[in-house]
Amino acid sequence: MLVLAVDTSTPAVTAGLVRLGADGAAHTLAVRRTVDSRAHAEVLTPQIMACLAEAGAVAADLAAVVVGAGPGPFTGLRVGMVTAASFGDALGIPVHGICSLDAIAQQVFAQEGVEPGELLVVTDARRREIYWARYRAGVRVDGPAVIAPAELDPASADTVAGSPEHAALFALPVHDAPSPEPAAMVAVAAAALLSGSDPEPLIPLYLRRPDATEPQPRKPKAEAKPAAQAAG
């Protein structure tokens, strides 16, 4: 099964083609990544086309799409999810949304020599906050949520992964896993993909309101009093 994986939940704009075997093993055939939090809309579709070309495939060969549903900033996350949904609609294939933090945890626990302890995953939420989730033996046991780093108790976490800048704020060993990898994303969704079950509705994990707000209607200006009335 050939699967397109897309994630824009972090400053890394990621697209990849993954071959998912019947045994659930996911192998990346091609990947493109651009680390630029303002370039999501410009680079994502070209990256997807470049991955298809490298793998010698065309869009019609895709059997499904897996997209990171966040948590992530409003604008970047929206670009990835809209692009994934558009490919799914155009090709008539299922689009599965996953928690992007789950994919980071998946790639950490899949690394050789990593003990199945408790893992804290953190990514940049801007506004001096972080998105976080906690995992035990590869399973999410808390989160995702958003919080100021100083307010997050790592509790019994043994290690931390995610945004290097924010992972360094905790007195824990750091895994090199700054953003979701395509194979890990597909592995998270593997059971649903292989079962052929209908995907859940695509719901972005913003976890808070977007920065932009709708303009409020202006209040009518008070009518000016006539000069004589004002003087009296």
C-alpha positions as CSV (number, residue, x, y, z in Angstrom):
1,M,0.0,0.0,0.0
2,L,1.4,3.4,-1.1
3,V,0.6,6.1,1.4
4,L,1.2,9.8,1.3
5,A,2.2,11.4,4.7
6,V,2.0,15.1,5.3
7,D,2.7,17.1,8.4
8,T,2.8,20.9,9.0
9,S,2.3,20.9,12.8
10,T,5.9,22.2,13.5
11,P,8.2,24.6,11.6
12,A,9.2,21.5,9.5
13,V,7.0,21.2,6.4
14,T,7.2,17.4,5.7
15,A,5.9,15.3,2.9
16,G,6.8,11.6,2.3
17,L,5.8,8.5,0.4
18,V,5.6,5.4,2.5
19,R,5.1,1.7,1.6
20,L,3.0,0.0,4.2
21,G,3.2,-3.8,4.2
22,A,0.5,-6.2,5.2
23,D,2.5,-6.9,8.4
24,G,2.3,-3.2,9.4
25,A,5.9,-2.4,8.6
26,A,6.2,1.1,7.1
27,H,9.2,2.0,4.8
28,T,9.8,5.5,3.6
29,L,10.4,5.7,-0.2
30,A,10.9,9.4,-0.5
31,V,10.8,12.4,1.9
32,R,11.1,16.2,1.5
33,R,11.4,18.5,4.5
34,T,11.7,22.3,4.7
35,V,12.2,24.0,8.0
36,D,10.4,27.3,7.6
37,S,7.3,28.1,9.7
38,R,6.2,30.7,7.0
39,A,6.6,28.5,3.9
40,H,3.9,25.8,4.4
41,A,1.7,26.9,1.6
42,E,4.6,27.6,-0.9
43,V,6.5,24.3,-0.5
44,L,4.1,21.5,0.5
45,T,2.6,20.6,-2.8
46,P,5.9,20.9,-4.7
47,Q,7.4,18.6,-2.1
48,I,4.7,16.0,-2.6
49,M,5.2,16.1,-6.4
50,A,9.0,15.7,-5.9
51,C,8.4,12.6,-3.6
52,L,6.2,11.0,-6.3
53,A,8.8,11.7,-9.0
54,E,11.6,10.2,-6.8
55,A,9.6,7.1,-6.1
56,G,8.6,6.7,-9.8
57,A,5.0,7.0,-8.9
58,V,2.0,9.1,-9.8
59,A,-0.8,10.4,-7.6
60,A,-3.2,7.7,-8.9
61,D,-0.9,5.1,-7.2
62,L,-1.7,6.4,-3.8
63,A,-4.0,4.3,-1.6
64,A,-4.4,6.6,1.3
65,V,-3.2,9.9,2.9
66,V,-2.0,10.3,6.5
67,V,-1.9,13.8,7.9
68,G,-0.6,15.3,11.1
69,A,-3.7,16.9,12.8
70,G,-1.5,18.7,15.4
71,P,-1.5,20.1,17.9
72,G,0.0,23.0,16.0
73,P,-0.3,26.7,15.1
74,F,-3.5,27.6,13.3
75,T,-2.2,28.7,9.9
76,G,0.5,26.1,9.3
77,L,-1.7,23.2,10.5
78,R,-4.5,24.3,8.3
79,V,-2.3,24.2,5.2
80,G,-1.3,20.6,5.7
81,M,-4.8,19.4,6.5
82,V,-6.4,21.2,3.6
83,T,-3.8,19.9,1.2
84,A,-4.2,16.3,2.5
85,A,-8.0,16.6,2.2
86,S,-7.7,17.9,-1.3
87,F,-5.6,15.0,-2.5
88,G,-8.0,12.6,-0.8
89,D,-11.1,14.2,-2.5
90,A,-9.4,14.4,-5.9
91,L,-8.2,10.7,-5.8
92,G,-11.2,9.2,-3.9
93,I,-8.9,7.8,-1.2
94,P,-9.2,7.9,2.6
95,V,-7.4,10.6,4.6
96,H,-6.5,9.6,8.2
97,G,-5.6,12.3,10.7
98,I,-3.2,11.5,13.5
99,C,-1.9,13.3,16.6
100,S,1.5,14.6,15.4
101,L,3.0,14.1,18.9
102,D,2.0,10.4,18.6
103,A,4.2,10.1,15.5
104,I,7.2,11.7,17.3
105,A,6.7,9.2,20.2
106,Q,6.4,6.4,17.7
107,Q,9.7,7.1,16.0
108,V,11.5,7.4,19.4
109,F,10.2,4.1,20.7
110,A,11.0,2.4,17.4
111,Q,14.7,3.4,17.7
112,E,17.1,0.6,18.6
113,G,18.2,0.5,22.2
114,V,15.4,2.8,23.5
115,E,14.0,1.4,26.7
116,P,10.1,1.4,26.9
117,G,10.0,3.9,29.8
118,E,8.0,7.1,30.0
119,L,8.5,9.7,27.3
120,L,7.6,13.4,27.3
121,V,7.0,15.0,23.8
122,V,7.0,18.8,23.5
123,T,6.7,21.1,20.5
124,D,6.6,24.8,20.0
125,A,3.2,26.4,20.5
126,R,4.5,30.0,20.3
127,R,3.3,32.6,22.8
128,R,6.0,31.2,25.1
129,E,4.1,28.0,25.4
130,I,4.5,24.3,24.4
131,Y,2.3,21.5,23.2
132,W,2.9,18.3,25.1
133,A,1.9,14.8,25.7
134,R,3.2,11.9,27.8
135,Y,3.8,8.3,26.7
136,R,4.4,5.1,28.6
137,A,5.7,2.0,26.7
138,G,4.6,3.7,23.4
139,V,1.1,4.5,24.5
140,R,-0.2,8.1,25.2
141,V,-1.2,8.4,28.8
142,D,-1.7,12.1,29.1
143,G,-2.3,15.1,26.7
144,P,-2.1,16.5,24.2
145,A,-2.4,20.0,25.8
146,V,-0.8,23.4,25.7
147,I,1.0,25.1,28.6
148,A,3.9,27.3,29.6
149,P,7.0,25.2,30.0
150,A,7.6,26.3,33.6
151,E,4.1,25.1,34.5
152,L,4.6,21.6,33.1
153,D,5.6,18.9,35.6
154,P,7.5,16.2,33.8
155,A,6.3,13.8,36.5
156,S,7.8,10.4,36.0
157,A,9.1,11.0,32.5
158,D,12.4,9.3,31.8
159,T,13.3,11.1,28.6
160,V,12.0,13.9,26.3
161,A,11.7,14.5,22.6
162,G,10.4,17.1,20.1
163,S,11.5,20.7,19.6
164,P,15.2,20.7,20.7
165,E,14.9,24.3,22.1
166,H,12.0,23.3,24.3
167,A,13.1,19.8,25.2
168,A,16.3,21.3,26.6
169,L,14.2,23.1,29.2
170,F,13.7,19.9,31.1
171,A,16.3,18.0,33.1
172,L,15.9,14.9,31.0
173,P,17.9,13.0,28.4
174,V,16.8,14.3,24.9
175,H,16.0,12.1,21.9
176,D,16.7,13.5,18.4
177,A,13.1,13.6,17.1
178,P,12.2,17.2,16.4
179,S,9.3,16.6,14.0
180,P,7.1,13.7,12.7
181,E,8.7,11.4,10.2
182,P,6.6,9.9,7.4
183,A,7.1,6.3,8.3
184,A,6.2,6.9,12.0
185,M,3.1,8.8,10.9
186,V,1.9,5.9,8.8
187,A,2.8,3.4,11.6
188,V,0.5,5.3,13.9
189,A,-2.3,4.9,11.4
190,A,-1.4,1.4,10.3
191,A,-4.2,-0.5,12.0
192,A,-6.8,1.7,10.5
193,L,-5.2,1.7,7.1
194,L,-4.9,-2.1,6.9
195,S,-8.4,-2.7,8.2
196,G,-9.9,-0.5,5.5
197,S,-12.0,1.2,8.2
198,D,-13.5,4.6,7.4
199,P,-11.3,7.4,8.8
200,E,-12.5,9.6,11.5
201,P,-13.5,13.2,10.5
202,L,-10.4,15.5,10.1
203,I,-10.4,17.7,13.2
204,P,-7.4,19.9,13.7
205,L,-6.0,19.9,17.3
206,Y,-5.5,23.7,17.7
207,L,-6.1,23.4,21.5
208,R,-6.7,27.2,21.6
209,R,-8.2,30.0,19.6
210,P,-6.3,31.3,16.6
211,D,-4.4,34.6,16.9
212,A,-6.6,36.2,14.2
213,T,-10.1,37.2,15.3
214,E,-13.1,38.5,13.3
215,P,-13.4,42.3,13.4
216,Q,-16.1,43.5,15.7
217,P,-18.8,45.9,14.3
218,R,-18.0,49.5,15.0
219,K,-20.1,51.3,17.5
220,P,-22.2,54.2,16.1
221,K,-20.6,57.5,16.8
222,A,-22.5,59.8,19.2
223,E,-24.2,62.7,17.4
224,A,-22.5,66.0,18.1
225,K,-24.7,68.5,20.1
226,P,-25.6,71.8,18.5
227,A,-23.2,74.6,19.5
228,A,-26.0,76.6,21.3
229,Q,-27.0,73.5,23.3
230,A,-23.4,72.7,24.1
231,A,-22.8,76.3,25.3
232,G,-26.0,76.3,27.5
